Amino acid sequence: MKANPGGVVDPRNVYGRDRLISGIWDQLDRLCLLMNAERRIGKTSVLRKMKHEPAPGWFPVFLDLETFHSAEEFAIAVYGQVQTYLNTWKKAANAARKIYEDHEFGDFKRTSGSRPWKALLAAAVRDLVSEKQDVRLVFLWDELPYMIDHIRRANGEQAAVEVLDTLRSLRQEYTDLRMVFSGSIGLHHVLESIRDGKMSSEPVNDMYAIEVPPLDMEDAIKLAGDLIQGENLSASDPGQAAGVIAEESDCFPFYIHHVVAGLRQAGRSAEQSVIRDLVQRQLVDANDPWDLGHYRRRIPAYYKKDATAQLVGLILDTLATAPDPLTVAQLQSGVNNRSTAFDSRDELVRVLRLMERDHYLLREPDGRIRFRFPLIRRWWALDRGI
């Protein structure tokens, strides 16, 4: 297998996710799911593998929603997928097509007036449900939070709420229907923005939240070893080299691919010292090949109040320079040493909870707090020069 950082991974080459996927199918037997995951951890690969290798009795429909900016675009995309399936099965019963044609969706649109996207979406789902009664239908919708946020920004809070409410209504109408909402931006941030405007309901409280973790060390080592072999990299001890790559990358598949690709491009061998040197150089590279700057750039977007964003930075600075995890009291003291503007323990605890949900931090069983991922702690310290 060749290194492919950032590319679409063949579902057959998705490593170490069988147990996770088995658990997802088991949960789907009971209820719909919210799948949250850090960027570059492989959640989309999980969904694609579920699409291509469904569990018995399931019919999965995968769609990436990141580029949609309106409810109408979303409804048309779902309708288009359903039409593809119905045409393949040569099914004539098609309520959604009549709505689509009667209201001039698609390439030939009305110059004025609105089109009933809710009716189109509901009819498309109904058509597919009615034609697949022998199996259970599950929509795997990747980056749904991005789409909802795009709709909120372009069309207002009410439009975003209507999409979420319509999807909830469909889940309630078709009790065997399942939906998986996946996203690298937490849906809780989008919902919080909407609550500040028009939302009073809880549109996803009927869904169960799961998280996609990094690979287990054993699977990460196997992936690294197979990439070393696939790229024909020289190594005096391939097993040791694979272990170092897995460790240096925090078991993120994306970073593992990047390390091996970097070795190949530089024409270097997969030796322990060479691997560590390459990772160190990539962490400080001004071109940011691993796009780690996202962890800094997203802070003002996630934590919209300037004071909150500043507190997040202070928390990360304090933890990045601490040799061990810190208690809340120790963290409060460290923050106050850097700024006297944040003396509220309640506010600190509130922000810490948000940072845990956003994968910056992890709370140990004894209550102490640390960076969630050692790699990000290492990069943050280097980037901030602390």
N, C-alpha and C positions, 0 to 999 in steps of 0.2 A: 504494500500500500504506500502511496506517495503522500507527502505532506501537503496539506491543502488548507492553510490558515484562512478562515473567513469564507471559504467556499461551501457549496452545498455538499453534504456528506451522503454518500450512498447509504440507504438504510441498512444494507448488509454490513457496512463498516462502522456502525454505531456500537461503541464498546461499553460494556458494563452497565447497561440500562435495562436488562431483562427483568430483574427483580422489581425495579421501580415501575416499569410498564405493567407488569403483572398486577402490582398493587393498584395501579390506576384503573385497570379494567375491573378489578374487584370493587373498587369504590364506585365506579360508574354504574354498577349493577344496582346501586342504592340511590345515588343522587348525582347532581351536576357538580363540576369542579372549577375552582379558581386555581390556576397553576402560576405561581409566582417564582421567579428565578433571577439571579444576577445575570447581567449581560455576559455573553460569551461562555456560558456554562453548558450549553447544549440543549436547551429546552425545545427549540425548533426541530432539532434532530430527533428528539423523543417523539414529538407529534408526527413527524414524517414517517418514522418507523411504525407508529401506531396505524397510520394511514395505509402503509404498504403491507403490513403484517397484522391485520386485525385479529382480535380474539374471535373464536367461534360464536356465531350468532349476532355479530355486530357489523354495521355498515358505516364506516367513518367517512366524513366529508371534511377535507382540510382546506382552509383559506387563510392567507396572510392579509391582515386588515390594515397594516401600517400606513399604506398610501391613500386610504380613503378619507375624504374630508367632508362628506355629507351623508345623511341617512339614505338619500336616494342612490348614491354610488354604492353603498353597502347592499341595499335591497336589489339593485340591478345585478351586482356580482353574485349574490346568492341565487337569484333567478337564473342567471346564465349557467351556473353550475348544475342546477336542477334540470335545465333544458338539455344539457349535454347528456346527463344520465337518461332522461326520458327518451331522447332521440335514439340513444344506443339501444335502449330496451324496446324501441318502437311502440311506445305508449301514446295513445291518442288523447286520453283524458287529461286535460291541461287547463285548469282554471287560471293559473298565473299568466299563461300566454295571452288569454283574452284581456286581462287587466293591462298587461304590457302594451298590447297593440291598441286597445281602446284609448289609452291615455298617452300614447306617443312617447314612451320611455326610449332610452337608448340614443342612437345616432340622430334620429329625426325628432327633435323635441319641440314642444310648443314654445312660442315666443312669449307667452304670458300664461298666468294661472299656475296652480300647483298640481303635482301628480301624487296620487295616493300611495306613497312608498310603503306605508304600513300594510295596506291591502295586498300589494305585490309581494312583500316579504312573507306575510302570513299564508297567502295562497301558494307560494313556492314551497314553503315548508309542508303545507297540507298535501300538496301533490306528491312530494317525495315520501312522506309518511304513509300515504294511502297505497303507494306502489311498492313499498318495501315492508309489508306486513309480516313477512316471514323472518325478518331480522330487526334488530333495534338500531335506530338511527342516532348517530352522535356527530355533532358539528364540532370540529377542532378548529377554533378561531384564534389564530396567533396574533399577538400585539393588539388585542381589543382595547386596552387602556389608551394606546396611542390614538386609535380611531376616535374614541369617545372624546378625548381631549381636543383632537382636531375639530370635531363637530362643535364642541363647546366654544372654541375660539372663533370659528367661522360663522356659526349660526346661533350661538347663544346657549345658555344653560338649559332652557326649556327643551330645545331640540335634542340635546344630549340625554336629558331625562327621558324623553319620549322613546328613544332607542332602547335604553335599558328597561323601561317599563314594558315595551312591546316584547322584548325577549323574555322577560319574566312571565308575561301573559301566555306566551307560546309554551313555556315550560309547564305552566299550570294546566293549559288546555290538553296537551299531549303528555300524559304522565310517564310514558315509556321513552319519550324523547330525552336525549342527554346533550348537554353543551359543555365544552371545556373552553374557558377563557384563559388565554395565556398572555403574559406580558413581562417585559423587563423593567418597565416603569410600573410602580405599584399602583393598582387601581384605587387604593385608599387615598392617594394624592389627588387623583382626578375627582373622586367622589367628594373629597373635602372642598375642592374648588367649586363644585356644583352646589354643595350644601350652603355655601356662602351666598348663593343666588336663589335657585328655584326649587331645590329638592327637599322634600320633607319625608319621603319614603325611604326604605332600605331595599334597593332593587336587586341585591345579590345575597341577601341573608338566607336564601334557600340553597346556597352553594357551599361546598366544603373546600377549604383552602389546603393546598398541598404545595410543597416546595421541591424544586429540583436541586439537589446538592452537587458538589463536585464529584468526580469519580472516586470510588474507593481506591486506595493506594495500589492494590493488586491489579486492578483494571487499568489504572493510569500507567503502571509499569509495562503492562502488556501492550498498550497502545504505543508507548514510546519505543519499546523494543521492536514492534512490527514496523514502525516508521523508519527506525534506524536501518533495519534490514531492507525495507522497500526502497530506501534512498541509497543503498549500498555504501553507507558511511563506514569508514574503518574505525574499529574500537578494539582495544586490547582486552576489554572485559565488557561485552555488550550488555550483560545483565546489570552490572554496576552503573553503566552509562544510562540505561533506561531508568534506574532508580533515582539517579541524580536529576534527570530531566523531570520526572514526576514530582520530586520534592521541590525543585526550583519553580515549578509552574503551579504549585498548590493544587495539582490534580485537575486543572481546568483543561479540557480537550483542546480548546482554541490556543492556549499558550503552549501546550505540548507540540502542536503542529507548528507553531511559530518558531520554537527553539530548533526543531529538526530542520525546518526550512532555512533558518538562519545559518545553521552549520553547513547545509548543502550549498547555499549561495556563496558562502565565504570559502568553500573548499577546505573546510577544517574537519578534523577527526572528532569522533564522539568520545573524548576523554574527559574525565571529571573536571580537571582544571580548565579545560577549553570551554566546557559547557557553562561553568559558573562565570567565567570571564565574559562569554557571549551574553548571558542573561543580564549581567551587571551593565554592560554597554548598552543593551537595548532599553534598560530601565531609565537611563539618563540621555538617550538619544533625543535630540531636539525634534526629530520627525515623529516621535511617539509611535513607533510601529505597532505597539500593542494597544493603542488608544486608551491608555490608562488615564489620560487627562480628563476623560469622561467623569471620573469620580470627583474631580474638582469642579468641572464646568456645570454639573447638574445640581450643585448645592443651591445656587440662587433660584433655580427652577423648582426644586423640590420644597425648599424652605423659603417661602416667598417674602416673609418679613425680613428686612435687613438685619435686625438684631438677632433673629433666630439663625440666619445663615452665618453670622459672625460667631455665634456661640458654637455652632457645628464645627467651624474651623478650629476654634480654640480647644474643643474636646479632642479632635483628631490630633492636633499638635501635642497635647498633653499625653495622650495614649501612645503616640508614635515615639516619644522620648522616654517612656517608662519601661524599665526592664521586665516588669511583671504586670499582670492585670491589676486594676485598681478598684477599690471600693468606691461607692458613690461619694463618701466623705473625702477620700483622697483625691478623687477627680475634681470635686468642688474646690478643694484647696489649690490644685494645680491650675485650674481655670482662673481662680482669683489671683494667683501669682502673675498671670499673664494680662489680666484685665480686671479692674474693680467694678466693671459695669454689670456683672452677672452674679448677684448674690442670692438669688432665689433658688432654693433647693427644689421647690415644686416645679419650677420652669426647667431646671436641669433634668429632673427625672422625666418630665414630659418629652423633652427633646431626645433624651437617650432612648426612650421607647420607640420613637419614630425612626431613629438611626438603626435600631435593631431590625425593624421591619424593612428598612432599605438596604440591609446587608452590609452596612458599614461596621456594625458592632455585634459582639456576642456576649451574652451574660453567662458566666460560669455558674455551676450549681450552687456555689457558695455566695453568689451575688456579685462577685467581682466582674469587671468589664474589661474587654480587650477588643482589638480589631478582629473582625470576623475572619479575614484572610491575611495570613502573614505576608504574602506577596504585596498586598495593597498597603500594609503598614510600612514595609520596606520602601516601596515606591514613594509613598507620601513623605517620608522623612527625607529621601533624596531630593524630591521635587521642591520641598519647602526649605531645604538646606538647614535642617535642624538635627 
